[in-house]
């Protein structure tokens, strides 16, 4: 995909501050590049326009079964200065937030029976 592909779609090309494209060669049946490297599970993020920054391409791995983009495994393992950091999410905490609303018996757990939820 190229910026010129947007020419007939109104003023998107001119008005947008940032234009990015996702290109997955595997989707189009291309499984190898010109050098013979596998393109299966590879996605190219193309920054075609960035009014206040650089343009270029970024390669990510694409996990089709999860519909998830992630760093390329080889980029992480080959980096000498890379220090993996994991940030916890507040969603993982077991604290119950009490906002002072009255309970509703229809939606309360049926005395420990979670096999038949009310929704």
Biopython code that builds the backbone (N, CA, C, O; Angstrom):
import numpy as np
from Bio.PDB.StructureBuilder import StructureBuilder

atoms = [
    (1, "UNK", "N", (0.825, -1.199, 0.000)),
    (1, "UNK", "CA", (0.000, 0.000, 0.000)),
    (1, "UNK", "C", (0.868, 1.262, 0.000)),
    (1, "UNK", "O", (1.953, 1.304, 0.580)),
    (2, "UNK", "N", (0.348, 2.273, -0.669)),
    (2, "UNK", "CA", (1.082, 3.528, -0.792)),
    (2, "UNK", "C", (0.147, 4.692, -0.501)),
    (2, "UNK", "O", (-1.075, 4.550, -0.542)),
    (3, "UNK", "N", (0.728, 5.825, -0.212)),
    (3, "UNK", "CA", (-0.055, 7.021, 0.063)),
    (3, "UNK", "C", (-0.927, 7.393, -1.132)),
    (3, "UNK", "O", (-2.024, 7.923, -0.957)),
    (4, "UNK", "N", (-0.451, 7.124, -2.331)),
    (4, "UNK", "CA", (-1.224, 7.441, -3.538)),
    (4, "UNK", "C", (-2.503, 6.614, -3.632)),
    (4, "UNK", "O", (-3.408, 6.979, -4.382)),
    (5, "UNK", "N", (-2.601, 5.507, -2.890)),
    (5, "UNK", "CA", (-3.822, 4.700, -2.885)),
    (5, "UNK", "C", (-4.993, 5.452, -2.255)),
    (5, "UNK", "O", (-6.146, 5.066, -2.447)),
    (6, "UNK", "N", (-4.715, 6.506, -1.514)),
    (6, "UNK", "CA", (-5.763, 7.281, -0.850)),
    (6, "UNK", "C", (-6.228, 8.482, -1.666)),
    (6, "UNK", "O", (-7.097, 9.226, -1.210)),
    (7, "UNK", "N", (-5.686, 8.687, -2.838)),
    (7, "UNK", "CA", (-5.969, 9.902, -3.615)),
    (7, "UNK", "C", (-7.448, 10.079, -3.937)),
    (7, "UNK", "O", (-7.937, 11.209, -3.935)),
    (8, "UNK", "N", (-8.158, 9.026, -4.207)),
    (8, "UNK", "CA", (-9.567, 9.131, -4.592)),
    (8, "UNK", "C", (-10.513, 8.995, -3.400)),
    (8, "UNK", "O", (-11.713, 8.793, -3.589)),
    (9, "UNK", "N", (-9.997, 9.100, -2.186)),
    (9, "UNK", "CA", (-10.856, 8.925, -1.007)),
    (9, "UNK", "C", (-11.028, 10.241, -0.258)),
    (9, "UNK", "O", (-10.856, 10.297, 0.960)),
    (10, "UNK", "N", (-11.360, 11.274, -0.974)),
    (10, "UNK", "CA", (-11.587, 12.567, -0.346)),
    (10, "UNK", "C", (-10.280, 13.233, 0.029)),
    (10, "UNK", "O", (-9.284, 13.116, -0.685)),
    (11, "UNK", "N", (-10.287, 13.921, 1.134)),
    (11, "UNK", "CA", (-9.120, 14.698, 1.550)),
    (11, "UNK", "C", (-8.292, 13.985, 2.606)),
    (11, "UNK", "O", (-7.501, 14.625, 3.299)),
    (12, "UNK", "N", (-8.454, 12.676, 2.744)),
    (12, "UNK", "CA", (-7.722, 11.937, 3.779)),
    (12, "UNK", "C", (-6.224, 12.140, 3.631)),
    (12, "UNK", "O", (-5.530, 12.414, 4.611)),
    (13, "UNK", "N", (-5.732, 12.006, 2.424)),
    (13, "UNK", "CA", (-4.284, 12.102, 2.193)),
    (13, "UNK", "C", (-3.735, 13.466, 2.613)),
    (13, "UNK", "O", (-2.663, 13.544, 3.213)),
    (14, "UNK", "N", (-4.465, 14.542, 2.300)),
    (14, "UNK", "CA", (-3.966, 15.877, 2.625)),
    (14, "UNK", "C", (-4.220, 16.272, 4.077)),
    (14, "UNK", "O", (-3.379, 16.934, 4.684)),
    (15, "UNK", "N", (-5.355, 15.883, 4.642)),
    (15, "UNK", "CA", (-5.741, 16.343, 5.977)),
    (15, "UNK", "C", (-5.113, 15.554, 7.114)),
    (15, "UNK", "O", (-4.936, 16.088, 8.209)),
    (16, "UNK", "N", (-4.779, 14.308, 6.878)),
    (16, "UNK", "CA", (-4.273, 13.453, 7.955)),
    (16, "UNK", "C", (-2.882, 13.883, 8.397)),
    (16, "UNK", "O", (-2.033, 14.221, 7.572)),
    (17, "UNK", "N", (-2.659, 13.866, 9.705)),
    (17, "UNK", "CA", (-1.323, 14.134, 10.243)),
    (17, "UNK", "C", (-0.443, 12.897, 10.143)),
    (17, "UNK", "O", (0.755, 12.991, 9.875)),
    (18, "UNK", "N", (-1.050, 11.739, 10.362)),
    (18, "UNK", "CA", (-0.315, 10.470, 10.308)),
    (18, "UNK", "C", (-1.117, 9.483, 9.467)),
    (18, "UNK", "O", (-2.324, 9.334, 9.660)),
    (19, "UNK", "N", (-0.455, 8.819, 8.545)),
    (19, "UNK", "CA", (-1.078, 7.756, 7.751)),
    (19, "UNK", "C", (-0.211, 6.517, 7.898)),
    (19, "UNK", "O", (0.980, 6.540, 7.588)),
    (20, "UNK", "N", (-0.817, 5.439, 8.372)),
    (20, "UNK", "CA", (-0.099, 4.168, 8.496)),
    (20, "UNK", "C", (-0.863, 3.087, 7.744)),
    (20, "UNK", "O", (-2.087, 3.132, 7.625)),
    (21, "UNK", "N", (-0.117, 2.127, 7.246)),
    (21, "UNK", "CA", (-0.684, 0.973, 6.560)),
    (21, "UNK", "C", (-0.153, -0.285, 7.223)),
    (21, "UNK", "O", (0.965, -0.304, 7.737)),
    (22, "UNK", "N", (-0.953, -1.323, 7.205)),
    (22, "UNK", "CA", (-0.512, -2.647, 7.647)),
    (22, "UNK", "C", (-0.465, -3.526, 6.410)),
    (22, "UNK", "O", (-1.455, -3.653, 5.689)),
    (23, "UNK", "N", (0.683, -4.129, 6.170)),
    (23, "UNK", "CA", (0.841, -5.022, 5.018)),
    (23, "UNK", "C", (1.305, -6.381, 5.522)),
    (23, "UNK", "O", (2.352, -6.499, 6.159)),
    (24, "UNK", "N", (0.506, -7.407, 5.227)),
    (24, "UNK", "CA", (0.865, -8.781, 5.582)),
    (24, "UNK", "C", (1.019, -9.583, 4.302)),
    (24, "UNK", "O", (0.019, -9.998, 3.715)),
    (25, "UNK", "N", (2.245, -9.811, 3.855)),
    (25, "UNK", "CA", (2.468, -10.542, 2.605)),
    (25, "UNK", "C", (1.816, -11.924, 2.604)),
    (25, "UNK", "O", (1.336, -12.382, 1.567)),
    (26, "UNK", "N", (1.798, -12.580, 3.744)),
    (26, "UNK", "CA", (1.206, -13.915, 3.843)),
    (26, "UNK", "C", (-0.265, -13.892, 3.424)),
    (26, "UNK", "O", (-0.750, -14.856, 2.832)),
    (27, "UNK", "N", (-0.966, -12.829, 3.718)),
    (27, "UNK", "CA", (-2.377, -12.687, 3.358)),
    (27, "UNK", "C", (-2.569, -12.767, 1.845)),
    (27, "UNK", "O", (-3.591, -13.259, 1.367)),
    (28, "UNK", "N", (-1.589, -12.283, 1.103)),
    (28, "UNK", "CA", (-1.649, -12.279, -0.361)),
    (28, "UNK", "C", (-0.942, -13.474, -0.985)),
    (28, "UNK", "O", (-0.719, -13.498, -2.196)),
    (29, "UNK", "N", (-0.588, -14.467, -0.169)),
    (29, "UNK", "CA", (0.039, -15.681, -0.675)),
    (29, "UNK", "C", (1.537, -15.569, -0.887)),
    (29, "UNK", "O", (2.135, -16.464, -1.483)),
    (30, "UNK", "N", (2.156, -14.507, -0.421)),
    (30, "UNK", "CA", (3.607, -14.335, -0.544)),
    (30, "UNK", "C", (4.236, -14.884, 0.728)),
    (30, "UNK", "O", (4.042, -14.326, 1.808)),
    (31, "UNK", "N", (4.983, -15.968, 0.607)),
    (31, "UNK", "CA", (5.536, -16.625, 1.793)),
    (31, "UNK", "C", (7.035, -16.431, 1.960)),
    (31, "UNK", "O", (7.583, -16.765, 3.010)),
    (32, "UNK", "N", (7.713, -15.892, 0.938)),
    (32, "UNK", "CA", (9.161, -15.648, 1.018)),
    (32, "UNK", "C", (9.490, -14.311, 0.380)),
    (32, "UNK", "O", (8.832, -13.886, -0.570)),
    (33, "UNK", "N", (10.532, -13.640, 0.919)),
    (33, "UNK", "CA", (11.003, -12.418, 0.274)),
    (33, "UNK", "C", (12.023, -12.771, -0.804)),
    (33, "UNK", "O", (12.269, -13.951, -1.056)),
    (34, "UNK", "N", (12.613, -11.780, -1.436)),
    (34, "UNK", "CA", (13.567, -12.017, -2.528)),
    (34, "UNK", "C", (14.813, -12.750, -2.069)),
    (34, "UNK", "O", (15.481, -13.395, -2.878)),
    (35, "UNK", "N", (15.139, -12.665, -0.790)),
    (35, "UNK", "CA", (16.326, -13.341, -0.252)),
    (35, "UNK", "C", (16.026, -14.748, 0.237)),
    (35, "UNK", "O", (16.932, -15.449, 0.689)),
    (36, "UNK", "N", (14.770, -15.174, 0.156)),
    (36, "UNK", "CA", (14.393, -16.509, 0.595)),
    (36, "UNK", "C", (13.993, -16.595, 2.057)),
    (36, "UNK", "O", (13.780, -17.693, 2.570)),
    (37, "UNK", "N", (13.884, -15.456, 2.742)),
    (37, "UNK", "CA", (13.452, -15.450, 4.140)),
    (37, "UNK", "C", (11.946, -15.649, 4.225)),
    (37, "UNK", "O", (11.198, -15.138, 3.392)),
    (38, "UNK", "N", (11.509, -16.386, 5.224)),
    (38, "UNK", "CA", (10.087, -16.655, 5.402)),
    (38, "UNK", "C", (9.347, -15.391, 5.820)),
    (38, "UNK", "O", (9.821, -14.635, 6.668)),
    (39, "UNK", "N", (8.193, -15.169, 5.225)),
    (39, "UNK", "CA", (7.337, -14.043, 5.572)),
    (39, "UNK", "C", (6.083, -14.496, 6.300)),
    (39, "UNK", "O", (5.174, -13.697, 6.527)),
    (40, "UNK", "N", (6.026, -15.757, 6.663)),
    (40, "UNK", "CA", (4.866, -16.280, 7.379)),
    (40, "UNK", "C", (4.875, -15.709, 8.791)),
    (40, "UNK", "O", (5.858, -15.837, 9.521)),
    (41, "UNK", "N", (3.777, -15.083, 9.160)),
    (41, "UNK", "CA", (3.666, -14.481, 10.480)),
    (41, "UNK", "C", (4.354, -13.135, 10.606)),
    (41, "UNK", "O", (4.610, -12.674, 11.718)),
    (42, "UNK", "N", (4.662, -12.492, 9.473)),
    (42, "UNK", "CA", (5.337, -11.194, 9.495)),
    (42, "UNK", "C", (4.360, -10.126, 9.003)),
    (42, "UNK", "O", (3.654, -10.323, 8.014)),
    (43, "UNK", "N", (4.332, -9.000, 9.704)),
    (43, "UNK", "CA", (3.525, -7.858, 9.280)),
    (43, "UNK", "C", (4.435, -6.647, 9.148)),
    (43, "UNK", "O", (5.323, -6.427, 9.972)),
    (44, "UNK", "N", (4.202, -5.874, 8.112)),
    (44, "UNK", "CA", (4.968, -4.651, 7.896)),
    (44, "UNK", "C", (4.050, -3.473, 8.207)),
    (44, "UNK", "O", (3.004, -3.313, 7.577)),
    (45, "UNK", "N", (4.437, -2.661, 9.167)),
    (45, "UNK", "CA", (3.703, -1.447, 9.488)),
    (45, "UNK", "C", (4.409, -0.319, 8.741)),
    (45, "UNK", "O", (5.578, -0.030, 8.996)),
    (46, "UNK", "N", (3.696, 0.307, 7.829)),
    (46, "UNK", "CA", (4.276, 1.348, 6.985)),
    (46, "UNK", "C", (3.772, 2.702, 7.480)),
    (46, "UNK", "O", (2.571, 2.971, 7.452)),
    (47, "UNK", "N", (4.681, 3.542, 7.927)),
    (47, "UNK", "CA", (4.330, 4.909, 8.303)),
    (47, "UNK", "C", (4.578, 5.746, 7.051)),
    (47, "UNK", "O", (5.700, 6.178, 6.785)),
    (48, "UNK", "N", (3.505, 5.963, 6.290)),
    (48, "UNK", "CA", (3.627, 6.618, 4.991)),
    (48, "UNK", "C", (3.664, 8.136, 5.112)),
    (48, "UNK", "O", (4.253, 8.819, 4.274)),
    (49, "UNK", "N", (3.030, 8.660, 6.161)),
    (49, "UNK", "CA", (3.024, 10.107, 6.353)),
    (49, "UNK", "C", (3.042, 10.393, 7.843)),
    (49, "UNK", "O", (2.289, 9.798, 8.613)),
    (50, "UNK", "N", (3.898, 11.296, 8.233)),
    (50, "UNK", "CA", (3.950, 11.747, 9.621)),
    (50, "UNK", "C", (4.340, 13.211, 9.573)),
    (50, "UNK", "O", (5.506, 13.557, 9.383)),
    (51, "UNK", "N", (3.352, 14.055, 9.746)),
    (51, "UNK", "CA", (3.570, 15.492, 9.566)),
    (51, "UNK", "C", (4.678, 16.037, 10.472)),
    (51, "UNK", "O", (5.412, 16.939, 10.067)),
    (52, "UNK", "N", (4.809, 15.509, 11.679)),
    (52, "UNK", "CA", (5.794, 16.028, 12.628)),
    (52, "UNK", "C", (6.867, 15.011, 12.985)),
    (52, "UNK", "O", (7.508, 15.134, 14.029)),
    (53, "UNK", "N", (7.070, 14.021, 12.148)),
    (53, "UNK", "CA", (8.056, 13.004, 12.492)),
    (53, "UNK", "C", (8.540, 12.235, 11.282)),
    (53, "UNK", "O", (8.293, 12.609, 10.135)),
    (54, "UNK", "N", (9.228, 11.164, 11.567)),
    (54, "UNK", "CA", (9.845, 10.351, 10.520)),
    (54, "UNK", "C", (8.847, 9.366, 9.923)),
    (54, "UNK", "O", (7.853, 9.002, 10.552)),
    (55, "UNK", "N", (9.131, 8.950, 8.713)),
    (55, "UNK", "CA", (8.369, 7.893, 8.061)),
    (55, "UNK", "C", (9.277, 6.679, 7.920)),
    (55, "UNK", "O", (10.498, 6.787, 8.038)),
    (56, "UNK", "N", (8.677, 5.540, 7.670)),
    (56, "UNK", "CA", (9.480, 4.333, 7.497)),
    (56, "UNK", "C", (8.645, 3.089, 7.677)),
    (56, "UNK", "O", (7.415, 3.147, 7.705)),
    (57, "UNK", "N", (9.322, 1.959, 7.801)),
    (57, "UNK", "CA", (8.665, 0.666, 7.959)),
    (57, "UNK", "C", (9.121, 0.020, 9.261)),
    (57, "UNK", "O", (10.271, 0.159, 9.679)),
    (58, "UNK", "N", (8.192, -0.685, 9.886)),
    (58, "UNK", "CA", (8.469, -1.442, 11.104)),
    (58, "UNK", "C", (7.960, -2.854, 10.861)),
    (58, "UNK", "O", (6.842, -3.038, 10.379)),
    (59, "UNK", "N", (8.764, -3.840, 11.188)),
    (59, "UNK", "CA", (8.354, -5.226, 11.013)),
    (59, "UNK", "C", (7.983, -5.807, 12.370)),
    (59, "UNK", "O", (8.738, -5.705, 13.337)),
    (60, "UNK", "N", (6.806, -6.418, 12.420)),
    (60, "UNK", "CA", (6.306, -7.052, 13.632)),
    (60, "UNK", "C", (5.896, -8.471, 13.304)),
    (60, "UNK", "O", (5.639, -8.802, 12.146)),
    (61, "UNK", "N", (5.835, -9.307, 14.322)),
    (61, "UNK", "CA", (5.270, -10.633, 14.095)),
    (61, "UNK", "C", (3.762, -10.518, 14.280)),
    (61, "UNK", "O", (3.280, -9.726, 15.091)),
    (62, "UNK", "N", (3.032, -11.313, 13.522)),
    (62, "UNK", "CA", (1.574, -11.317, 13.609)),
    (62, "UNK", "C", (1.137, -12.705, 14.007)),
    (62, "UNK", "O", (1.428, -13.676, 13.309)),
    (63, "UNK", "N", (0.446, -12.807, 15.112)),
    (63, "UNK", "CA", (-0.081, -14.092, 15.584)),
    (63, "UNK", "C", (-1.543, -14.162, 15.176)),
    (63, "UNK", "O", (-2.423, -13.595, 15.822)),
    (64, "UNK", "N", (-1.770, -14.879, 14.082)),
    (64, "UNK", "CA", (-3.089, -14.924, 13.470)),
    (64, "UNK", "C", (-4.154, -15.481, 14.407)),
    (64, "UNK", "O", (-5.279, -14.982, 14.430)),
    (65, "UNK", "N", (-3.810, -16.511, 15.180)),
    (65, "UNK", "CA", (-4.809, -17.130, 16.048)),
    (65, "UNK", "C", (-5.259, -16.195, 17.163)),
    (65, "UNK", "O", (-6.334, -16.389, 17.731)),
    (66, "UNK", "N", (-4.451, -15.180, 17.488)),
    (66, "UNK", "CA", (-4.812, -14.210, 18.515)),
    (66, "UNK", "C", (-5.144, -12.837, 17.933)),
    (66, "UNK", "O", (-5.575, -11.944, 18.662)),
    (67, "UNK", "N", (-4.943, -12.661, 16.616)),
    (67, "UNK", "CA", (-5.080, -11.354, 15.964)),
    (67, "UNK", "C", (-4.265, -10.322, 16.729)),
    (67, "UNK", "O", (-4.769, -9.262, 17.099)),
    (68, "UNK", "N", (-2.977, -10.652, 16.963)),
    (68, "UNK", "CA", (-2.109, -9.839, 17.808)),
    (68, "UNK", "C", (-0.788, -9.557, 17.109)),
    (68, "UNK", "O", (-0.186, -10.442, 16.499)),
    (69, "UNK", "N", (-0.352, -8.313, 17.208)),
    (69, "UNK", "CA", (0.961, -7.918, 16.720)),
    (69, "UNK", "C", (1.918, -7.900, 17.901)),
    (69, "UNK", "O", (1.547, -7.491, 19.001)),
    (70, "UNK", "N", (3.151, -8.344, 17.674)),
    (70, "UNK", "CA", (4.159, -8.366, 18.735)),
    (70, "UNK", "C", (5.519, -8.069, 18.124)),
    (70, "UNK", "O", (5.693, -8.129, 16.907)),
    (71, "UNK", "N", (6.491, -7.745, 18.991)),
    (71, "UNK", "CA", (7.856, -7.537, 18.520)),
    (71, "UNK", "C", (8.357, -8.805, 17.851)),
    (71, "UNK", "O", (7.982, -9.914, 18.230)),
    (72, "UNK", "N", (9.201, -8.628, 16.859)),
    (72, "UNK", "CA", (9.818, -9.783, 16.214)),
    (72, "UNK", "C", (10.720, -10.470, 17.229)),
    (72, "UNK", "O", (11.502, -9.810, 17.913)),
    (73, "UNK", "N", (10.617, -11.777, 17.328)),
    (73, "UNK", "CA", (11.409, -12.541, 18.296)),
    (73, "UNK", "C", (12.899, -12.312, 18.080)),
    (73, "UNK", "O", (13.659, -12.191, 19.041)),
    (74, "UNK", "N", (13.317, -12.253, 16.814)),
    (74, "UNK", "CA", (14.743, -12.104, 16.535)),
    (74, "UNK", "C", (15.260, -10.741, 16.987)),
    (74, "UNK", "O", (16.414, -10.628, 17.399)),
    (75, "UNK", "N", (14.431, -9.714, 16.916)),
    (75, "UNK", "CA", (14.866, -8.388, 17.361)),
    (75, "UNK", "C", (15.131, -8.372, 18.857)),
    (75, "UNK", "O", (16.055, -7.701, 19.316)),
    (76, "UNK", "N", (14.337, -9.097, 19.615)),
    (76, "UNK", "CA", (14.502, -9.113, 21.066)),
    (76, "UNK", "C", (15.720, -9.927, 21.453)),
    (76, "UNK", "O", (16.518, -9.485, 22.279)),
    (77, "UNK", "N", (15.877, -11.100, 20.879)),
    (77, "UNK", "CA", (16.971, -11.972, 21.290)),
    (77, "UNK", "C", (18.332, -11.472, 20.816)),
    (77, "UNK", "O", (19.348, -11.802, 21.428)),
    (78, "UNK", "N", (18.378, -10.686, 19.742)),
    (78, "UNK", "CA", (19.661, -10.205, 19.233)),
    (78, "UNK", "C", (20.111, -8.899, 19.869)),
    (78, "UNK", "O", (21.235, -8.456, 19.630)),
    (79, "UNK", "N", (19.275, -8.285, 20.655)),
    (79, "UNK", "CA", (19.624, -7.002, 21.241)),
    (79, "UNK", "C", (20.392, -7.202, 22.534)),
    (79, "UNK", "O", (19.894, -7.836, 23.465)),
    (80, "UNK", "N", (21.620, -6.657, 22.595)),
    (80, "UNK", "CA", (22.448, -6.802, 23.789)),
    (80, "UNK", "C", (21.961, -5.924, 24.928)),
    (80, "UNK", "O", (22.097, -6.301, 26.092)),
    (81, "UNK", "N", (21.401, -4.772, 24.623)),
    (81, "UNK", "CA", (21.010, -3.827, 25.656)),
    (81, "UNK", "C", (19.536, -3.918, 26.020)),
    (81, "UNK", "O", (19.026, -3.097, 26.783)),
    (82, "UNK", "N", (18.856, -4.912, 25.474)),
    (82, "UNK", "CA", (17.426, -5.018, 25.733)),
    (82, "UNK", "C", (17.179, -5.562, 27.128)),
    (82, "UNK", "O", (17.744, -6.587, 27.512)),
    (83, "UNK", "N", (16.344, -4.883, 27.876)),
    (83, "UNK", "CA", (16.006, -5.328, 29.218)),
    (83, "UNK", "C", (14.495, -5.459, 29.271)),
    (83, "UNK", "O", (13.777, -4.459, 29.256)),
    (84, "UNK", "N", (14.015, -6.683, 29.333)),
    (84, "UNK", "CA", (12.580, -6.916, 29.300)),
    (84, "UNK", "C", (11.936, -6.395, 30.569)),
    (84, "UNK", "O", (12.414, -6.646, 31.675)),
    (85, "UNK", "N", (10.852, -5.671, 30.397)),
    (85, "UNK", "CA", (10.122, -5.131, 31.533)),
    (85, "UNK", "C", (8.680, -5.561, 31.422)),
    (85, "UNK", "O", (8.091, -5.532, 30.342)),
    (86, "UNK", "N", (8.118, -5.959, 32.540)),
    (86, "UNK", "CA", (6.721, -6.328, 32.589)),
    (86, "UNK", "C", (6.021, -5.378, 33.538)),
    (86, "UNK", "O", (6.438, -5.211, 34.684)),
    (87, "UNK", "N", (4.975, -4.769, 33.067)),
    (87, "UNK", "CA", (4.199, -3.858, 33.891)),
    (87, "UNK", "C", (2.882, -4.539, 34.230)),
    (87, "UNK", "O", (2.181, -5.028, 33.344)),
    (88, "UNK", "N", (2.556, -4.567, 35.495)),
    (88, "UNK", "CA", (1.316, -5.221, 35.894)),
    (88, "UNK", "C", (0.142, -4.293, 35.623)),
    (88, "UNK", "O", (0.281, -3.071, 35.585)),
    (89, "UNK", "N", (-0.995, -4.899, 35.441)),
    (89, "UNK", "CA", (-2.217, -4.161, 35.192)),
    (89, "UNK", "C", (-3.044, -4.132, 36.462)),
    (89, "UNK", "O", (-3.069, -5.106, 37.215)),
    (90, "UNK", "N", (-3.715, -3.025, 36.703)),
    (90, "UNK", "CA", (-4.577, -2.944, 37.876)),
    (90, "UNK", "C", (-5.761, -3.900, 37.740)),
    (90, "UNK", "O", (-6.418, -4.221, 38.730)),
    (91, "UNK", "N", (-6.032, -4.351, 36.525)),
    (91, "UNK", "CA", (-7.116, -5.303, 36.331)),
    (91, "UNK", "C", (-6.774, -6.651, 36.956)),
    (91, "UNK", "O", (-7.672, -7.439, 37.252)),
    (92, "UNK", "N", (-5.479, -6.927, 37.161)),
    (92, "UNK", "CA", (-5.058, -8.195, 37.741)),
    (92, "UNK", "C", (-5.118, -8.201, 39.258)),
    (92, "UNK", "O", (-4.948, -9.252, 39.875)),
    (93, "UNK", "N", (-5.352, -7.057, 39.869)),
    (93, "UNK", "CA", (-5.420, -6.986, 41.316)),
    (93, "UNK", "C", (-6.764, -7.525, 41.788)),
    (93, "UNK", "O", (-7.781, -7.381, 41.110)),
    (94, "UNK", "N", (-6.750, -8.143, 42.953)),
    (94, "UNK", "CA", (-7.962, -8.755, 43.493)),
    (94, "UNK", "C", (-8.769, -7.812, 44.371)),
    (94, "UNK", "O", (-9.729, -8.243, 45.010)),
    (95, "UNK", "N", (-8.408, -6.554, 44.417)),
    (95, "UNK", "CA", (-9.136, -5.615, 45.249)),
    (95, "UNK", "C", (-10.514, -5.373, 44.655)),
    (95, "UNK", "O", (-10.662, -5.188, 43.447)),
    (96, "UNK", "N", (-11.520, -5.378, 45.522)),
    (96, "UNK", "CA", (-12.880, -5.112, 45.097)),
    (96, "UNK", "C", (-13.157, -3.631, 45.280)),
    (96, "UNK", "O", (-12.901, -3.074, 46.347)),
    (97, "UNK", "N", (-13.667, -3.008, 44.266)),
    (97, "UNK", "CA", (-13.995, -1.593, 44.350)),
    (97, "UNK", "C", (-15.434, -1.481, 44.808)),
    (97, "UNK", "O", (-16.342, -2.009, 44.168)),
    (98, "UNK", "N", (-15.636, -0.794, 45.913)),
    (98, "UNK", "CA", (-16.976, -0.603, 46.443)),
    (98, "UNK", "C", (-17.381, 0.830, 46.172)),
    (98, "UNK", "O", (-16.842, 1.759, 46.774)),
    (99, "UNK", "N", (-18.327, 1.012, 45.270)),
    (99, "UNK", "CA", (-18.745, 2.366, 44.930)),
    (99, "UNK", "C", (-20.054, 2.733, 45.618)),
    (99, "UNK", "O", (-20.661, 3.753, 45.292)),
    (100, "UNK", "N", (-20.492, 1.911, 46.564)),
    (100, "UNK", "CA", (-21.639, 2.266, 47.380)),
    (100, "UNK", "C", (-22.991, 2.036, 46.744)),
    (100, "UNK", "O", (-23.980, 2.601, 47.211)),
    (101, "UNK", "N", (-23.080, 1.232, 45.700)),
    (101, "UNK", "CA", (-24.372, 0.945, 45.089)),
    (101, "UNK", "C", (-25.012, -0.241, 45.789)),
    (101, "UNK", "O", (-24.313, -1.174, 46.185)),
    (102, "UNK", "N", (-26.332, -0.221, 45.947)),
    (102, "UNK", "CA", (-26.985, -1.370, 46.584)),
    (102, "UNK", "C", (-26.900, -2.598, 45.687)),
    (102, "UNK", "O", (-26.889, -2.481, 44.462)),
    (103, "UNK", "N", (-26.840, -3.763, 46.296)),
    (103, "UNK", "CA", (-26.767, -5.004, 45.536)),
    (103, "UNK", "C", (-28.090, -5.351, 44.882)),
    (103, "UNK", "O", (-29.135, -4.816, 45.254)),
    (104, "UNK", "N", (-28.046, -6.236, 43.920)),
    (104, "UNK", "CA", (-29.243, -6.706, 43.246)),
    (104, "UNK", "C", (-29.225, -8.219, 43.327)),
    (104, "UNK", "O", (-28.333, -8.860, 42.772)),
    (105, "UNK", "N", (-30.200, -8.796, 44.012)),
    (105, "UNK", "CA", (-30.194, -10.238, 44.249)),
    (105, "UNK", "C", (-30.233, -11.034, 42.947)),
    (105, "UNK", "O", (-29.727, -12.156, 42.905)),
    (106, "UNK", "N", (-30.817, -10.486, 41.893)),
    (106, "UNK", "CA", (-30.863, -11.217, 40.632)),
    (106, "UNK", "C", (-29.476, -11.409, 40.038)),
    (106, "UNK", "O", (-29.254, -12.366, 39.296)),
    (107, "UNK", "N", (-28.537, -10.517, 40.350)),
    (107, "UNK", "CA", (-27.211, -10.600, 39.778)),
    (107, "UNK", "C", (-26.166, -11.082, 40.766)),
    (107, "UNK", "O", (-25.006, -11.263, 40.393)),
    (108, "UNK", "N", (-26.545, -11.291, 42.007)),
    (108, "UNK", "CA", (-25.603, -11.828, 42.981)),
    (108, "UNK", "C", (-25.386, -13.306, 42.695)),
    (108, "UNK", "O", (-26.238, -13.964, 42.098)),
    (109, "UNK", "N", (-24.239, -13.823, 43.126)),
    (109, "UNK", "CA", (-23.949, -15.240, 42.944)),
    (109, "UNK", "C", (-24.997, -16.057, 43.683)),
    (109, "UNK", "O", (-25.358, -15.735, 44.815)),
    (110, "UNK", "N", (-25.472, -17.084, 43.060)),
    (110, "UNK", "CA", (-26.530, -17.908, 43.631)),
    (110, "UNK", "C", (-25.937, -18.901, 44.616)),
    (110, "UNK", "O", (-25.854, -20.097, 44.333)),
    (111, "UNK", "N", (-25.521, -18.395, 45.782)),
    (111, "UNK", "CA", (-24.953, -19.202, 46.859)),
    (111, "UNK", "C", (-23.845, -20.110, 46.346)),
    (111, "UNK", "O", (-23.863, -21.319, 46.580)),
    (112, "UNK", "N", (-22.890, -19.527, 45.651)),
    (112, "UNK", "CA", (-21.733, -20.289, 45.196)),
    (112, "UNK", "C", (-21.947, -21.040, 43.897)),
    (112, "UNK", "O", (-21.005, -21.651, 43.391)),
    (113, "UNK", "N", (-23.151, -21.020, 43.335)),
    (113, "UNK", "CA", (-23.425, -21.725, 42.091)),
    (113, "UNK", "C", (-23.041, -20.817, 40.919)),
    (113, "UNK", "O", (-23.784, -19.901, 40.565)),
    (114, "UNK", "N", (-21.885, -21.077, 40.327)),
    (114, "UNK", "CA", (-21.438, -20.266, 39.195)),
    (114, "UNK", "C", (-21.643, -20.976, 37.862)),
    (114, "UNK", "O", (-21.264, -20.449, 36.816)),
    (115, "UNK", "N", (-22.232, -22.153, 37.887)),
    (115, "UNK", "CA", (-22.437, -22.894, 36.646)),
    (115, "UNK", "C", (-23.620, -22.362, 35.848)),
    (115, "UNK", "O", (-23.738, -22.651, 34.657)),
    (116, "UNK", "N", (-24.500, -21.586, 36.487)),
    (116, "UNK", "CA", (-25.666, -21.051, 35.803)),
    (116, "UNK", "C", (-25.761, -19.555, 36.089)),
    (116, "UNK", "O", (-26.594, -19.134, 36.891)),
    (117, "UNK", "N", (-24.917, -18.745, 35.442)),
    (117, "UNK", "CA", (-24.948, -17.310, 35.713)),
    (117, "UNK", "C", (-26.238, -16.684, 35.204)),
    (117, "UNK", "O", (-26.854, -17.218, 34.282)),
    (118, "UNK", "N", (-26.664, -15.553, 35.790)),
    (118, "UNK", "CA", (-27.933, -14.934, 35.416)),
    (118, "UNK", "C", (-27.877, -14.124, 34.123)),
    (118, "UNK", "O", (-28.836, -13.416, 33.818)),
    (119, "UNK", "N", (-26.806, -14.199, 33.364)),
    (119, "UNK", "CA", (-26.724, -13.440, 32.116)),
    (119, "UNK", "C", (-26.310, -14.315, 30.982)),
    (119, "UNK", "O", (-26.189, -13.844, 29.851)),
]
sb = StructureBuilder()
sb.init_structure("model")
sb.init_model(0)
sb.init_chain("A")
sb.init_seg("    ")
for serial, (resi, resn, name, xyz) in enumerate(atoms, 1):
    if name == "N":
        sb.init_residue(resn, " ", resi, " ")
    sb.init_atom(name, np.array(xyz, "f"), 0.0, 1.0, " ", f" {name:<3s}", serial, name[0])
structure = sb.get_structure()
